[in-house]
């Protein structure tokens, strides 16, 4: 009985989410400093907010100082803090996404930002007491939990404020996270020299808190009238009318709807295309295999970037024999490419589509990870920088594009919940990938006699990272990313299908252990879709 009660509560929590703001709070959110609030105000606040949170990417700068402060020498233990942080980030994001949708981004930003900074202060105490466990708990657990709530706070809000530019909105909401290491990587070392490592964590934690609280004050969801469907969408000379718009009465009366004909001679500028809207509950979205495929693809996109980010400074120092100051500069510039990737690929996805953008990103990662072993063996420093920064650009692009991808496939009402659960892939990539990398790294050093400066300790890891990216690329091919692909019913004998160069490739069973591939022509696909839509346009349920 207790199990069924608990399961019911979980289903309710991850079911339909709705903002619980009062009429008074919604009215207050219409203004800021007694002036009308405009949606562009939230974009710079989100970027600054995420830039502070993105300081976690500069943790590799702290690896050596923290180990030396606690153990007296570089024991390679401090990198574990980063993995714990990312693990807790995913847990917090997955658990608190529905809570954020119901309570709003401002409250989430305040609570998450305070917890993130409090973790810095606990880590400072751990360094002062020479307790690595306290550092793990402070910066790893507390800051990680706060970071998870902080990360998703502005994303859902910007997706709702910019419904016509979902890719741009997603990019603006997360690009600051990528630039965090560019801003923050050069700050710690001078501070450590001036006031010591422990006080450095106190100072930066306090400064971060002030900035985060100011930015969180600006966060808010749009008023209710902005989230309602307000008429047909005009794009590229075609009017798109969704089923939801028909339901709300913003489209033409059903009796006056012209028939949809595959080979219509109607000029594009005058053609009306009726497409269904995607609007699933959180529970319904989680049960689709598109979400599972998206999860696997996102995990593959993240693992190489996370592992390499956590070891980037060490690679520069040990393999390419650069100074710690030069290594921190490389980490800082790497953050700039993370920023560029988040904004560039998210904006590009508005033009070429979300799925093609991810195919480009994963394909780029596969190629780079395949050639990195050769670069390490030859110790070509400039080729290393070019490869790593390009890899990071593709890694950042994954974060920038995923909120819009979620919006496209599952609707706008559960972005925080779905995105939060998806971020557990970030945790798995950070913790699982980091631990596997460390185990292989330490095994090669202690059992095979390699030194930390040997390319082999990194090259062996690049092989499995490349395989992960390749698997993600293949899985993505089978993710149905458009409304048409998801709703078009299977024909007799069809086992599965995927879209290749804009056309459907069917895998059909023709008999016992007999199969064939069929590559549909564009006119064949249009005829199937028109037939399906004609049959369902008057009674097909809103999804």
WOBEL-V553622 format. One record per backbone hydrogen bond with DSSP energy under -0.5 kcal/mol. CO is the residue of the C=O (numbers start at 0). NH is the residue of the N-H. Records with the same first field share a line. If there is no record, write none. Layout:
# WOBEL-V553622
CO=NH + NH
This chain:
# WOBEL-V553622
0=4
1=5
2=6
3=7
4=8
5=9
6=10
7=11
8=12
9=13
11=14
21=25
22=26
23=27
24=28
26=29
27=30
29=36
31=34
34=31
37=40
38=41 + 42
39=43
40=44
41=45
42=46
43=47
44=48
45=49
46=50
47=51
48=52
49=53
51=54
52=55
53=56
54=57
55=58
57=60
58=61 + 62
59=63
60=64
61=65
62=66
63=67
64=68
65=69
66=70 + 71 + 72
67=71
72=74
76=79
77=80 + 81
78=81 + 82
79=83
80=84
81=85
82=86
83=87
84=88
85=89
86=90
87=91
88=92
89=93
90=94
91=95
92=96
95=99
96=100
97=101
98=102
99=103
101=19
103=107
104=108
105=109
106=110
107=111
108=112
109=113
110=114
111=115
112=116
113=117
114=118
115=119
116=120
117=121
118=122
119=123
120=124
121=125
122=126
123=127
124=128
125=130
126=129
129=131
130=134
131=135
132=136
133=137
134=138 + 139
135=140
136=141
137=142
140=144
141=145
142=146
143=147
144=148
145=149
146=150
147=151
148=152
149=152 + 153
151=155
152=156
153=157
154=158
155=159
156=160
157=161
159=162
161=164
164=168
165=169
166=170
167=171
168=172
169=173
170=174
173=176 + 177
174=177 + 178
175=179
176=179
178=182
179=183
180=184
183=186 + 187
185=189
186=190
187=191
188=192
189=193
190=194 + 195
191=195
195=199
196=200
197=201
198=202
199=203
200=204
201=205
202=206
203=207
204=208
205=209
206=210
207=211
208=212
209=213
210=214
211=215
212=216
213=217
214=217 + 218
222=225 + 226
223=226
231=233
232=234 + 239
234=237
237=234 + 239
238=240 + 272
239=232 + 241
240=274
241=245
242=246
243=247
244=249 + 250
245=248
252=255
253=256
258=260
260=263
266=269 + 270
267=270
270=238 + 272
271=273
272=240 + 274
274=242
276=278 + 542
280=284
281=285
282=286
283=286
284=287
287=291
288=292
289=293
290=294
291=295
292=296
293=297
294=298
295=299
296=300
297=301
298=302
299=303
301=305
302=306
303=307
304=308
305=309
306=310
307=310 + 311
308=311
310=314
311=315
312=316
313=317
314=318 + 319
315=321
322=326
323=327
324=328
325=329
326=330
327=331
328=332
329=333
330=334
331=335
332=336
333=337
334=338
335=339
336=340
337=341
338=342
339=343
340=344
341=345
342=346
343=347
344=348
345=349
346=349
347=350 + 351
348=352
352=356
353=357
354=358
355=359
356=360
357=361
358=362
359=363
360=364
361=365
362=366
363=367
364=368
365=369
366=370
367=371
368=372
370=374
371=375
372=376
373=377
374=378 + 379
378=380
379=383
380=384
381=385
382=386
383=387
384=388
385=389
386=390
387=391
388=392
389=393
390=394
391=395
392=396
393=397
394=398
395=399
396=400
397=401
398=402
400=404
401=405
402=406
403=407
404=408
405=409
406=410
409=279
411=414
413=417
414=418
415=419
416=420
417=421
418=422
420=423
421=424
422=425 + 426
423=427
424=428
425=429
426=430 + 431
427=431 + 432
428=432
429=433
430=434
431=435
432=436
433=437
434=438
435=439
436=440
437=441
438=442
439=443
440=444
441=445
442=446 + 447
443=447 + 449
444=448
450=453
453=456
454=457 + 458
455=459
457=461
458=462
459=463
460=464
461=465
462=466
463=467
464=468
465=469
466=470
467=471
468=472
469=473
470=474
471=475
472=476
473=476 + 477
474=477
475=478
476=498
477=479
478=480
481=485
482=486
483=487
490=493
492=508
495=506
497=499 + 504
499=502
502=499
503=505 + 519
504=497
505=507 + 517
506=494 + 495
507=509 + 515
510=513
513=509 + 510
515=507
517=505 + 519
520=524
521=525
522=526
523=527
524=528
525=529
526=530
527=531
528=532
529=533
530=534
531=535
532=536
535=538 + 539
542=278
